[in-house]
Amino acid sequence: MPWILGTQLHPDAGPLARAPDGSRVLLIEAHDFARRKPYHHDKLTLVFSGMRHFRDELREQGYTVEYIKADTFGDGLATYFERYPDDELVVMRSPSHRSADRFRELVEEADGRLDIVQNELFVGTRKAIDQWANETDKDPFRHETFYRWMRTQTGVLMTDDGDPEGGEWNYDDDNQEFPPASWESPPVAVPEHDELTAQTSRWVADEFDVWGETDEFVWPVTRAQAQAKLDHFVETRLPEFGPYQDAMRSDDWAMAHALLGSSVNLGLLHPWEVVQQIEQAYDERDDVPLNSAEGVLRQLIGWREFMRHVYRHSMPDLSSANQLDADHDLPEFYWSGETNMECLRQTVEDVEQRGYSHHIQRLMVLANFATLWGVEPAQLNEWFHATYVDAYHWVTTPNVVEMGQYADGVFASKPYVSSANYIDKMSDYCGDCYYYKTKDTGEKACPFNALYWDFLDRNEDQLRSNHRMGLMYSHVDSKQDSGAIDEIKDRVATLREKAEYGEL
Ligand code: SF4
């Protein structure tokens, strides 16, 4: 009997795709996990409403759905096997660390039987990726290596001669323009939600100690809604996605981004169907530039699959990795949004509103600041996991702990940190900020600047020998030689004091 997890809501994958018509299907809506941390209201609404809609759709198709609401998976499984002691459940493997072992234990405790099968909601299989990783003479934990292999294997954006479309593998350099003031981002498709979602949203707000705004829910909860969002993205937003992929604008939360991560990670869309639709648009239309198509496909067949690969091979150590010994608490303004730093204020406000901000806000504003501040990586990981609608541990742990905070070194070749320079180049935040983007020290100097030099100075033993950091350390040398580093350290001490009083 198929057991469908809440992140596997796809009708054509795994045991459900092969179940006979009218078959019994199990879904367990477990609630205890949602009480353990202040999840974003929209994240819980998304998961629970998605499951409830999937239940109703399966019933309409003639399946006999056992939809069990329980505190824990253990309770739900015990209830199921009391009713159906002779059943054997078949579930697709969850990407979460140790979930297979845990599910086996729970089913055993419930005197039931369980078969765990391959998770078909990824493009690559664990077996094929592991075989490649074992056989390749390159480093299998470099994204570019992995991505090129995936392109070759799938044939996505490859010519008949086996070359990458356009001659280059990666058009990242063409994803970094800032739009002119006259540019208007394309409209966002927001699903029309029904009473079931409205009722689930109210229930979530009453039942759990949630974080975030509850007034605007913009995420698809059904496959039909997700397909409509995909169609809309490909039709109207994809052409402009490429050039402005990394740009950040005030009061423009969506830019031209796909906004499909929550749907793919919930199983409402299979990543391969998204890949195919985008590649088809690139092949058939004149208005889809290569940097747009490649930019999205790199995320889907490259980065997303690479994150699962890294997570599988680096857990459990990755979740507690902290090679830079960062031990500061996450500043309170990640929850309250109360800060004079415009880039952080606006980004936290975006997350509070919808459980979402795009990848550069995540990496170069939120994770950048936390890394410079010296936040313990596990704390930032927990924050992302609780607050983003598309975040699961297998997604956030490599993205936040490693890519965002350089806590392990498994695949990041250097920390992704910057002063105000990068944020100013890629956003319009600095113009409206209380702080001066060009000043390192003194009242109103941008905190990113002093923190950046302080970060390099205090982590010198680990980072100076990194050949990718050479230029940065030549600047550190001048600041150390001139004594400017002392003023910078004083400024950082002041910033930490201000943060304590909620005045940063
Ligand atoms: S000046 Fe500094 S704090 Fe203000 S928006 Fe720019 S980078 Fe952020």
Boltz pocket constraint, residues with backbone or C-beta under 6 A from the ligand:
constraints:
  - pocket:
      binder: B
      contacts: [[A, 340], [A, 341], [A, 342], [A, 343], [A, 344], [A, 419], [A, 420], [A, 423], [A, 424], [A, 429], [A, 430], [A, 431], [A, 433], [A, 434], [A, 435], [A, 436], [A, 437], [A, 446], [A, 447], [A, 448]]
      max_distance: 6.0
